Amino acid sequence: MRRLIIIAFIGVLALVAVGCSSGDDDEAAAGDTAAVEGSAEGGGEAAADEAVPISRPSSGSVPAVGPSIVQTAALGLAVPRNEFDTTIRRARAIATGAGGFVVSSSASQGQDQRLVRGTLVVRIPERAYRPVIDQLSDLGVVEAREESGQDVSQELVDLEARIRHLEAVETQLLGFLEQADSVADALTVQTELNRVQGELEQARGRLAYLDDQVAFATISLDVREHQVVVAGGDGGVPWGIVDAWRAAGTGFVTVIGWIFVAAATIAPIVLLLTVAFVAARLAGWRGLAAFRRPQA
Protein backbone atom coordinates (compact mmCIF):
# COMPACT_ATOMS: atom_id res chain seq x y z
CA MET A 1 0.00 0.00 0.00
CA ARG A 2 2.78 2.37 0.91
CA ARG A 3 4.52 1.56 -2.40
CA LEU A 4 1.36 2.44 -4.33
CA ILE A 5 1.10 5.76 -2.54
CA ILE A 6 4.72 6.62 -3.42
CA ILE A 7 4.16 5.75 -7.09
CA ALA A 8 0.98 7.81 -7.18
CA PHE A 9 2.75 10.75 -5.55
CA ILE A 10 5.54 10.60 -8.12
CA GLY A 11 2.97 10.47 -10.93
CA VAL A 12 1.21 13.55 -9.57
CA LEU A 13 4.49 15.44 -9.35
CA ALA A 14 5.25 14.50 -12.97
CA LEU A 15 1.82 15.75 -14.11
CA VAL A 16 2.32 19.02 -12.23
CA ALA A 17 5.74 19.50 -13.79
CA VAL A 18 4.36 18.87 -17.29
CA GLY A 19 1.48 21.27 -16.66
CA CYS A 20 3.80 23.99 -15.41
CA SER A 21 6.11 23.65 -18.38
CA SER A 22 3.16 23.74 -20.78
CA GLY A 23 1.80 26.82 -19.08
CA ASP A 24 5.13 28.56 -19.28
CA ASP A 25 5.41 27.72 -22.98
CA ASP A 26 1.90 29.02 -23.64
CA GLU A 27 2.58 32.21 -21.72
CA ALA A 28 5.84 32.75 -23.59
CA ALA A 29 4.18 32.16 -26.94
CA ALA A 30 1.33 34.50 -25.99
CA GLY A 31 3.82 37.10 -24.85
CA ASP A 32 5.76 36.88 -28.08
CA THR A 33 2.55 37.15 -30.11
CA ALA A 34 1.38 40.16 -28.11
CA ALA A 35 4.74 41.85 -28.48
CA VAL A 36 4.69 41.41 -32.25
CA GLU A 37 1.09 42.60 -32.54
CA GLY A 38 1.77 45.61 -30.31
CA SER A 39 4.80 46.56 -32.39
CA ALA A 40 2.81 46.30 -35.60
CA GLU A 41 -0.10 48.39 -34.24
CA GLY A 42 2.03 51.07 -32.61
CA GLY A 43 4.68 51.65 -35.24
CA GLY A 44 3.29 50.43 -38.58
CA GLU A 45 5.79 49.26 -41.15
CA ALA A 46 8.75 50.97 -39.46
CA ALA A 47 8.04 49.19 -36.18
CA ALA A 48 7.73 45.88 -38.00
CA ASP A 49 11.13 46.45 -39.63
CA GLU A 50 12.75 47.22 -36.28
CA ALA A 51 11.12 44.32 -34.44
CA VAL A 52 13.51 41.56 -33.40
CA PRO A 53 12.51 38.23 -34.98
CA ILE A 54 11.62 35.37 -32.69
CA SER A 55 14.57 33.02 -32.27
CA ARG A 56 14.14 29.41 -33.26
CA PRO A 57 16.12 26.41 -32.07
CA SER A 58 19.10 25.73 -34.30
CA SER A 59 19.59 22.11 -33.36
CA GLY A 60 19.07 19.79 -36.31
CA SER A 61 18.76 22.65 -38.81
CA VAL A 62 21.17 23.34 -41.67
CA PRO A 63 22.35 26.99 -41.77
CA ALA A 64 21.50 28.85 -44.93
CA VAL A 65 24.60 29.75 -46.93
CA GLY A 66 25.21 31.63 -50.14
CA PRO A 67 27.39 30.47 -53.00
CA SER A 68 31.01 29.91 -51.95
CA ILE A 69 33.30 30.19 -54.98
CA VAL A 70 37.03 29.48 -55.16
CA GLN A 71 38.29 31.95 -57.78
CA THR A 72 41.54 31.50 -59.73
CA ALA A 73 42.96 33.41 -62.70
CA ALA A 74 46.03 33.34 -64.97
CA LEU A 75 47.06 36.49 -66.81
CA GLY A 76 49.81 36.84 -69.44
CA LEU A 77 51.19 40.32 -70.16
CA ALA A 78 53.69 41.66 -72.70
CA VAL A 79 55.47 44.88 -71.71
CA PRO A 80 57.94 47.12 -73.57
CA ARG A 81 61.67 46.62 -73.33
CA ASN A 82 63.26 47.57 -69.98
CA GLU A 83 59.83 47.65 -68.29
CA PHE A 84 59.87 44.22 -66.62
CA ASP A 85 61.08 45.34 -63.19
CA THR A 86 58.74 48.31 -63.14
CA THR A 87 55.75 46.16 -64.06
CA ILE A 88 56.50 43.63 -61.33
CA ARG A 89 56.79 46.40 -58.73
CA ARG A 90 53.47 47.86 -59.81
CA ALA A 91 51.79 44.46 -59.67
CA ARG A 92 53.08 43.95 -56.12
CA ALA A 93 51.78 47.37 -55.11
CA ILE A 94 48.35 46.62 -56.58
CA ALA A 95 48.11 43.32 -54.70
CA THR A 96 49.19 44.70 -51.32
CA GLY A 97 47.09 47.82 -51.76
CA ALA A 98 43.98 45.65 -52.14
CA GLY A 99 44.76 43.76 -48.93
CA GLY A 100 46.43 40.81 -50.63
CA PHE A 101 49.89 39.32 -50.51
CA VAL A 102 52.51 37.68 -52.74
CA VAL A 103 52.65 33.89 -52.64
CA SER A 104 55.65 33.33 -54.94
CA SER A 105 57.67 35.00 -57.68
CA SER A 106 60.28 33.91 -60.22
CA ALA A 107 62.23 35.62 -63.01
CA SER A 108 64.67 34.66 -65.78
CA GLN A 109 67.36 36.58 -67.67
CA GLY A 110 67.61 37.36 -71.35
CA GLN A 111 70.62 37.42 -73.68
CA ASP A 112 71.81 40.72 -72.24
CA GLN A 113 71.95 39.30 -68.68
CA ARG A 114 68.86 41.26 -67.62
CA LEU A 115 65.59 40.03 -66.15
CA VAL A 116 63.08 40.00 -68.98
CA ARG A 117 60.48 37.40 -67.98
CA GLY A 118 58.91 36.15 -64.78
CA THR A 119 55.83 34.97 -62.91
CA LEU A 120 54.15 36.55 -59.89
CA VAL A 121 51.48 34.67 -57.89
CA VAL A 122 49.33 36.77 -55.57
CA ARG A 123 46.26 36.19 -53.40
CA ILE A 124 43.57 38.85 -53.26
CA PRO A 125 40.47 39.22 -51.05
CA GLU A 126 37.48 37.97 -53.03
CA ARG A 127 35.74 41.37 -52.83
CA ALA A 128 38.68 42.98 -54.66
CA TYR A 129 39.13 40.26 -57.29
CA ARG A 130 37.51 42.06 -60.23
CA PRO A 131 39.16 45.49 -59.66
CA VAL A 132 42.59 43.90 -59.25
CA ILE A 133 42.21 41.88 -62.46
CA ASP A 134 41.35 45.09 -64.34
CA GLN A 135 44.30 46.98 -62.84
CA LEU A 136 46.76 44.21 -63.65
CA SER A 137 45.46 44.02 -67.22
CA ASP A 138 46.26 47.72 -67.67
CA LEU A 139 49.97 47.13 -66.93
CA GLY A 140 50.70 45.80 -70.44
CA VAL A 141 49.31 44.07 -73.48
CA VAL A 142 47.16 41.09 -72.47
CA GLU A 143 48.37 38.05 -74.42
CA ALA A 144 46.51 35.39 -72.43
CA ARG A 145 43.76 35.40 -69.85
CA GLU A 146 42.09 32.48 -68.10
CA GLU A 147 39.62 32.60 -65.20
CA SER A 148 37.84 29.81 -63.36
CA GLY A 149 35.59 29.40 -60.35
CA GLN A 150 34.78 26.31 -58.29
CA ASP A 151 31.59 26.21 -56.24
CA VAL A 152 32.32 24.53 -52.88
CA SER A 153 29.05 25.47 -51.15
CA GLN A 154 27.82 21.88 -50.90
CA GLU A 155 31.13 20.65 -49.50
CA LEU A 156 31.12 23.39 -46.86
CA VAL A 157 27.61 22.43 -45.75
CA ASP A 158 28.58 18.74 -45.59
CA LEU A 159 31.69 19.54 -43.56
CA GLU A 160 29.76 21.65 -41.07
CA ALA A 161 27.19 18.89 -40.60
CA ARG A 162 29.93 16.28 -40.19
CA ILE A 163 31.71 18.44 -37.61
CA ARG A 164 28.52 18.84 -35.57
CA HIS A 165 27.94 15.08 -35.66
CA LEU A 166 31.51 14.27 -34.64
CA GLU A 167 31.38 16.80 -31.82
CA ALA A 168 28.21 15.15 -30.48
CA VAL A 169 29.84 11.71 -30.65
CA GLU A 170 32.92 13.09 -28.91
CA THR A 171 30.78 14.43 -26.06
CA GLN A 172 29.07 11.07 -25.62
CA LEU A 173 32.37 9.19 -25.63
CA LEU A 174 33.81 11.54 -23.01
CA GLY A 175 30.80 10.77 -20.82
CA PHE A 176 31.28 7.03 -21.34
CA LEU A 177 34.96 7.40 -20.48
CA GLU A 178 34.10 8.99 -17.11
CA GLN A 179 31.63 6.20 -16.33
CA ALA A 180 33.95 3.32 -17.30
CA ASP A 181 34.21 0.79 -14.46
CA SER A 182 37.26 -1.14 -15.70
CA VAL A 183 40.53 -0.50 -17.45
CA ALA A 184 39.44 -2.59 -20.45
CA ASP A 185 36.28 -0.52 -20.92
CA ALA A 186 38.24 2.69 -20.55
CA LEU A 187 40.77 1.59 -23.20
CA THR A 188 37.99 0.63 -25.62
CA VAL A 189 36.26 3.98 -25.21
CA GLN A 190 39.57 5.85 -25.47
CA THR A 191 40.44 4.10 -28.75
CA GLU A 192 37.12 5.08 -30.30
CA LEU A 193 37.48 8.60 -28.91
CA ASN A 194 40.91 8.99 -30.54
CA ARG A 195 39.47 7.90 -33.90
CA VAL A 196 36.57 10.34 -33.66
CA GLN A 197 38.84 13.20 -32.62
CA GLY A 198 41.16 12.46 -35.54
CA GLU A 199 38.29 12.63 -38.02
CA LEU A 200 37.07 15.80 -36.33
CA GLU A 201 40.45 17.52 -36.74
CA GLN A 202 40.60 16.51 -40.42
CA ALA A 203 37.13 17.93 -41.06
CA ARG A 204 38.00 21.16 -39.25
CA GLY A 205 41.22 21.49 -41.22
CA ARG A 206 39.45 20.95 -44.54
CA LEU A 207 36.79 23.49 -43.58
CA ALA A 208 39.44 26.07 -42.64
CA TYR A 209 41.27 25.46 -45.94
CA LEU A 210 38.13 25.93 -48.02
CA ASP A 211 37.18 29.05 -46.09
CA ASP A 212 40.61 30.49 -46.85
CA GLN A 213 40.37 29.57 -50.54
CA VAL A 214 36.97 31.25 -50.78
CA ALA A 215 38.07 34.35 -48.88
CA PHE A 216 41.16 34.94 -51.09
CA ALA A 217 41.32 34.54 -54.87
CA THR A 218 44.56 33.37 -56.51
CA ILE A 219 45.98 35.25 -59.51
CA SER A 220 49.03 34.08 -61.47
CA LEU A 221 50.65 36.87 -63.51
CA ASP A 222 53.15 36.04 -66.28
CA VAL A 223 55.10 39.07 -67.54
CA ARG A 224 57.54 39.18 -70.46
CA GLU A 225 59.26 41.91 -72.41
CA HIS A 226 58.77 42.16 -76.16
CA GLN A 227 60.48 44.18 -78.89
CA VAL A 228 58.03 46.65 -80.36
CA VAL A 229 57.82 46.17 -84.17
CA VAL A 230 56.49 49.06 -86.24
CA ALA A 231 54.29 47.79 -89.05
CA GLY A 232 54.86 49.11 -92.60
CA GLY A 233 52.31 50.87 -94.76
CA ASP A 234 51.00 47.60 -96.20
CA GLY A 235 50.73 46.05 -92.78
CA GLY A 236 53.88 43.95 -93.20
CA VAL A 237 57.30 44.13 -91.62
CA PRO A 238 59.44 46.98 -93.07
CA TRP A 239 62.29 45.87 -95.41
CA GLY A 240 65.36 48.04 -95.92
CA ILE A 241 68.82 47.88 -97.50
CA VAL A 242 70.36 46.79 -94.22
CA ASP A 243 67.99 43.86 -93.98
CA ALA A 244 68.77 42.94 -97.63
CA TRP A 245 72.55 42.95 -97.02
CA ARG A 246 72.06 40.94 -93.85
CA ALA A 247 69.99 38.34 -95.69
CA ALA A 248 72.50 38.21 -98.57
CA GLY A 249 75.40 37.76 -96.18
CA THR A 250 73.59 34.97 -94.37
CA GLY A 251 72.88 33.22 -97.67
CA PHE A 252 76.48 33.58 -98.87
CA VAL A 253 77.87 32.12 -95.65
CA THR A 254 75.39 29.25 -95.89
CA VAL A 255 76.46 28.41 -99.49
CA ILE A 256 80.18 28.57 -98.62
CA GLY A 257 79.57 26.31 -95.68
CA TRP A 258 77.84 23.68 -97.80
CA ILE A 259 80.64 23.86 -100.40
CA PHE A 260 83.22 23.31 -97.69
CA VAL A 261 81.28 20.33 -96.36
CA ALA A 262 81.05 18.79 -99.85
CA ALA A 263 84.77 19.38 -100.52
CA ALA A 264 85.75 17.83 -97.20
CA THR A 265 83.58 14.81 -97.98
CA ILE A 266 84.96 14.01 -101.45
CA ALA A 267 88.60 15.01 -100.77
CA PRO A 268 89.72 11.53 -99.59
CA ILE A 269 88.17 9.89 -102.67
CA VAL A 270 89.89 12.33 -105.03
CA LEU A 271 93.20 11.75 -103.25
CA LEU A 272 92.91 7.98 -103.60
CA LEU A 273 92.05 8.24 -107.30
CA THR A 274 95.01 10.57 -107.88
CA VAL A 275 97.44 8.17 -106.16
CA ALA A 276 96.10 5.24 -108.19
CA PHE A 277 96.40 7.19 -111.42
CA VAL A 278 100.02 8.21 -110.69
CA ALA A 279 100.94 4.65 -109.74
CA ALA A 280 99.44 3.34 -112.98
CA ARG A 281 101.32 5.88 -115.07
CA LEU A 282 104.61 5.01 -113.40
CA ALA A 283 104.06 1.31 -113.99
CA GLY A 284 103.28 2.00 -117.62
CA TRP A 285 106.41 4.04 -118.10
CA ARG A 286 108.62 1.35 -116.59
CA GLY A 287 107.12 -1.34 -118.82
CA LEU A 288 107.63 0.78 -121.92
CA ALA A 289 111.25 1.45 -120.99
CA ALA A 290 111.94 -2.26 -120.53
CA PHE A 291 110.39 -3.07 -123.91
CA ARG A 292 112.52 -0.50 -125.72
CA ARG A 293 115.81 -1.59 -124.04
CA PRO A 294 118.06 -3.44 -126.62
CA GLN A 295 118.58 -7.15 -126.11
CA ALA A 296 122.07 -8.20 -125.13
ABEGO torsion letter per residue (X at the ends): XAAAAAAAAAAAAAAAAAAAAAAAAAAAAAAAAAAAAAAAAAAEAAAAAABBBBBBBABGBBBBBBBBBBBBBBBBBBBBBGAAAAAAAAAAAAAAAAGBBBABBBBBBBAAGBBABBBBBBBBBAAAAAAAAAAAAAABBBABBBBBBBBAAAAAAAAAAAAAAAAAAAAAAAAAAAABABAAAAAAAAAAAAAAAAAAAAAAAAAAAAAAAAABBBBBBBBBBBBBBBBBAAGBBBBBAAAAAAAAAAAAAAAAAAAAAAAAAAAAAAAAAAAAAAAAAAAAAAAAAAAABBBX
